[in-house]
Amino acid sequence: MLKQIVFIILSFLVTQLWGKEYDLQAVLKMADENNKQIQLAQADLKTAAAEKTNAFSAAYPQIDLNAGYNRNLKENIFYFVAPDPVTGEQVTQSFKTSFANEFRVNAVLEQTLLSFQVGYAIQAAKYFDKFTNYNYENTRQRILTRVKTAFYGCILLNEALKVAEDSEASAKDNYENIKIKYEGGIASEFELLQAEVRWQNSIPRSIAARRDYETALNNLKVLIGVPVQEPITLSGNILTYPELPEMPAFTQVTEKRPDYNALMWEQKLHQKNVSIQKARYYPTLEGSFAYSYAAVSDQFELEQDNDNYTLGLSLQIPIFSGGSRLAQVRKASADVDRVTTRIAEANDNIRVELENLQLSLKEAMQRIQATQKAVQSARRAFEIAETRVENGLSTQVELKDSRVALDLAQIEYLTAIYDYLSAYFDWQLATGTFSETGF
């Protein structure tokens, strides 16, 4: 029991010290749920749903109910002189012109029977819904692509930090070894100073590498919605990367890209708006049905009541609007022309983007292959330099130069892989083949 308690306490302390561990899938899931820009795009989806509901509401019956009560504070009596029906004499008679309580209820049902504007508005709302959904998916894919790139950027900088710390540890071990030899009279003071300088120079590089890693990690936290002060660790391998992709057909790309599809639906939306503005020239027909009820009484009772039913039609024919309808049609047509030009521009930009990304991928792959061989050669040269120094056949300068060459080769190799992955993620986005799993 005691061992279990100790294990739980140690696990808690380790979690608090090092933070939770996240792989790429966990990071992408958190970004999908917490990223502010994705949340804003989700709000646009709600707006589109509301616009769709609003457009359909114009085609549904409109029902209004009005009820009222009036209390007369003064009694109104009308007096008049008239012959008595029995005696024939002139007598003064009276009757009330108002009652203490008046009740009324009115209900009206109105239904649009013919309106081209309403029909076109419903179609436009559906187009707007499609447009918004593609816009949302475009925003989401771009943010998650940034998250992928930032994730592997952190992995790269963490590897660079490990290289810097390994270099520092190696320099320190070498210094301590030379110090023992110096104290034993085997190494000179000059060799001891060279080893110490190499060790001390490696410390600022480790500090800078840690700063770069933690800065990149903080930027990733913002993207995925994690508090900056919360410690996290990343689990991933930058040494794994996909093969060079082949260039797809242009039509396949445009069919899959959400930003391009958003442009196409935006064009349809503006074209439908032209129809809506032209429909303002057409007549509209509305039907109505009304029911009214009224009652008056000196008591709180429904007495002396009456009701009425009314059925009506209303035809509205636009005649002259001072040119406003024509201006709105021209404005809507100009919007169509603008989005058509943007589609043509997007076609050119996509072609250039694909060619440039293909070049970037090939260049990065060539760098990976070249730097991989350079790392192997640099590591072998460093091992030889270590052996030569231990046997007194070389100086600390040679060992330092070989270690610097190895460090640079390792960083160049990892950077080449990162550049390839970054270009590959952009390639997935550009070709409409975005993947939730990374590659």
N, C-alpha and C positions, 0 to 999 in steps of 0.2 A: 504493500500500500504506500509506504514511504517512497519507494522508488518511482511509483506512478506520479505521486505529487511532485517530486523533484523534476521528473521528465516534463510534466505540464508547465511548471514554472520556467524551466529552461526554454521550452518551446515558445512560451509567451515572450520571454526576454529577447530571444533571437528574432522573433517576428517584429517586435517593437524597434529593435536595433537596425535590422536590415530591411524591414518593410516587406510587403507582400510581393510575391513573384508573379510576373505576368508574361505570358508568351504573346505572339503576334495576334492570335485569335481573340485572346482576352482583351488586348488593347483595342482591337477593331470593334469589339462588342461594346466596350465602354464609350468609345468615341461615337458610335451609332446612337447610344442612349443619352449621352451627356453633352456632346458638342453644341455650342451655342448657335453656330450657323445652321446646323442641321435642324435644330429646334425652330429657328426662324423660318426655314423652308417648310417645316411641318405646319406652322401657323398659316402659311400661304395656302396649304391644302385645305385648311378649315375655311379660309376665305372663299376659295373656289367652290366648296360645297355649299356655302351660304349663298353665293351668287346663283348657283344652279337652282337652289330652292326658291330664291326670289324670282327667277325667270319663270319657273313653273307656276308660281302663285298667281301670275297675271292671267293664266288660262283657267284658273279655278273660280268658282262662284265666290262673290264677296257678300257676306251677310252682316248686317248691322242691326242692332236692337237698341232702341231708345225708350226709356221710361221716365215719366215725370209726375210731379205732384205740386199743386199750387194751393196755398191757403189764403183765402180772401179775408183781409182784416176789417173790411167795411161792408156792411150789408147794403146793397143797392136795390131800391124799390121804385118801380115806375107807377105813377098815378095818372089816371085818365078819367074823363067823364063820359058816361055812356048810358043809354036808356035801360031801365030795368026790364028784363024780358017778361015780367009778370004784370007790373003796373004801368009800365011805359014811362015812368018818371025818370028824369035825369039824376043819376047818382054817381058818386065818385067811387071808382074801383081801382085796384092795385094788383101788381104781380112782381115777383122777384126777377131781376135781370142777372143775378149772379147767386152762386151758392158758396157755402163756406169751404167746401173741398172740391178740387178738380183733379181727376186722374186721367193719365193718357199713356198709351203704349204704341210705339211705331216700330215695325220690323220691315226691313228692305233687303231683298235679294237681287243682286246685279250679276249678270253673266255676259262676258264678251262672246259674241256669236261669230264675228268675223273681224280679224285683225292680223294683217301680214306682219306687223311689227312684233306681236306676241309670238307668232310662230318662229320668226327668225331669231328672236331673243332666246328662245328655248334652245335652238340649235347652237347659237353662239355660246350659251352657258355650257353645253356639252363640250364644245371645242376648248373653252377656257379651262375646263376640268382636265382635259387631256394635256393641254399646254402646261398647266401647273404641275401635273404629275411628272412630266418629263423634266421640268425645271427642278423639281425636288430631287429626282433621281440623279440629275447632273450634279447638283450641289453635293449630294451625299457621296457620290463616287469621287468627286474631286477632293473632298475633305478626307475620305478614307485613304485615298492615294497619298495625300500629304502625311497622313498618320503612318502609312507603311514606310515612306521615305524617312520620316523622322525616327521611327522605330529602329530601322537599320543604321541610321546615322548615329544613334546612341550606341548600338552594338559596335559600330566601327570605332567610335571614340573610346568606348570601354576597352576594346582590344588595343587601341593606341596607348591607353593608360597602362594596361598590363605590360606592353612593350617598354614603356618608359620606366615603370617600376622595376621590371626585370633588369633593365639596363642599369638602374640605380643600385639594385641589389648586387649585380655582377661587379660593378665598380667598387662597391663597398667591400665585397669579399676579396677582390684583388688588392685593395688598399691594405686590408688587414693581413693578407698573406705577405705582401711586401714589407709591412711593418715588422712582422715576425722575422723575416729574413734580414731586415736592417738591424734589428736588435741582436741578431745572431752574427752580424758581421758579414753576411753573404751579399746583401743589396746595399747600394750606395744611397746617400741622402737625396741625391738628385732623382733617383728612381722612386724613392718614397714620396717626394714632393709631386712628381708627375702623377703618381697613382692617387694622391690626395686631391689634386686639382681635378682629375677626371671624375672622381666620386662627387666632389662638391658641385661641379658643373652639371652633373646629371640630376641633382635635386630640383633646381628650378624647372627643368623640363617635365619632371613628374608632377610638380605643382600646377604647371600650366595645363598639362594633359587632364588632370583631375578637374580643373576649373572648366575646361571646354566640355568635358563629359557631363558635369552637373548642370551646366547651362543648357545643353541640348536636352537633358532629361527634364528640366523645368519647362522648356518649351513644349515637350511632348505631353507633360501633365496638363498644360493649358488646353491642348487639343482634345484630350480624352476626358476632361472634366474632373481631374484629381487635384485636390488642394496642393499647392506648391510645397507646403511644409510637411506633407505626408511622405514618408520614405517608401520608395518602391525599388524593386530590382527587376531587370528584364531577362527573360530566358529566350535565347535565340542563337542561331549559327549563321554568321555572315559568309562562311566558306561554301555554303550551298547556293547554287544559282542555276537558272534554267538555261536551256540551249538557245541559240540565236533563232528568233522566229522568222517565218517567211512573210513576204509582203502580201497582204490579202487584196482581193478585188475592191475597187473603190466603192462600188454599190453595196457590198457587204458591210463596209465600214459605216456608210451613211445610214443604212438601215438599223444599225445597232447603237449608234451614238445617241444618247439622250439629249445632248445639247442641240444636235442637228434636227432631231425629231421635234424638239420644242420649237425651233424656228419654223418648221413646216406647219405645225399646228397654229403657231402665231400668224402665219400667212393666211391660213384658212379662217382664223378668227377675224382678221381685218377684212377679208373678202366678205365674210358674212355681215360685218358691220356696214359695208357698202349697201348690202341688200336692206339692212334695217333702216338706213337713212333714206333710201329710195322709197321704202314702204310708207314714209311719212307723207308721200303724195297720194296714197290710196285711201279710200273711205274706210271707216270702221263702223261696225254695227253692234249695238249692245241691247240686251233685253233686261227688263226689270220686273219684279213682282213685289208689291208693297201691301202690307196689312196695317191698318190703324184701328185703335180702340180708344174710346173716351167715355168718361162717366163723371157725373157731378152729383153732389149730395151735401146736405147740411150735417150729416153724420159720417162716421168713417165706414161707409158702406158704398158698394158699387151700385148706384141707382141711376136711373135716367141715362142709361148707357147706350152706345151705338158703336158699330164697327163698319169697316169698309175694306174692300179688296180692289187693288189696282194692278193691271197688267199693261206694260208699255214697251215700246221699241224706240231706240234712238239711233239715228243714222247721222254720222258726222262726215262731211265731205270737205277736205281742205281746198281752199280756193287760192288764197294769196298770203304769203308769209314774209313779204319784203325781201326775199332772196335767201333767207336763213337756211331753208331746206337744201337749196342748191349748194350753199357754202359747206354744209355738213357732208354732203355727198362728195364734194371735191376733197375735203379734208380726209375723209375715210379712204378715198382712192389714193391719196398721197401716202397714207400709212401703208397701204398695200405695196406701193412702189418702193418704199423704204425697206420693208422687210424682204422683198424680192431681191433687192440689191445686196442686202446682208446675207441672203442665202448664197448668191453668186460669190460673194467675198468669202464666205465660209468654205465653199468648195475649193477655192484656191488655197486658202489657209490650211485646210486639212491635207491637201496633197503635199504642200511644202512641209508641214509638220511630220507627216509620215516619212518623207525622204530624209529629213534631218534626224529624226529619231533612229532610223535605220543606220545612218552613218554613225551616230553616237554609240549605238549598240555594237557595231563592228569595231569601232575604235577602242571601246572599253574592253571587248573580248580580246583584241590583240594585245592590249596592255596587260590583261590578266595573264596571258600566256607568257609574255616577255618577263614580267615581274616575278612570276612563279619560278622561272629558271634563275633569275637574279637572286632570289631569296636562298635558293639551294647553294648557289656559288658563294654568296656572302656568308652563309652559316659555316660552310666548309673552311673559308678563309679565316673566320674568327676562331674556329677550333684549332687551326694550325697556328695562329698567332698566340693563342693561349699556351699551347705546348712549347712554342719557341721561347716565350717569356719565362715559363717555368724552368726551362733548361738553360736560361741565360743567353740564348741565341738572338734575342730581339729586345727592343725597348718598349717602354710603356706607350710611346707615341704610336708605334705600329699597332699595338693592341687596341688603343683608343680609336684609331682610324678604322680598324676592321670592325669594331663594335658599332661605331656610327654608321658604317656602310650597311651592316646587317639590320640595324634599326630602321634606316631609311628604306631599305629594300622591303622589309616587312610592312611598313606603313604604306609604301607605294602599291604593294600587292593588295592589301586590304582596301585601299582607296579605289583601286581599279575595280574591285568587285562591287564596292558600294556604288560607284558611278554606273556600273552596268545594271545593277538592281534598280537604281533610281530611273535610268532611261527605260528599263523594262516595264516598270510600273506606269510611267508616262505613256509607253507604247500600248499597254493594255487599255488605258483610258482613251487614247487616240483612236484605237481600232474598235472600241466598243466591246472589248473582251474582258472587262473588269472582273476580277476574281475576289471573292470574299475570303479565300484561303491564302492569299499572298501571290503565288505563282500561277 
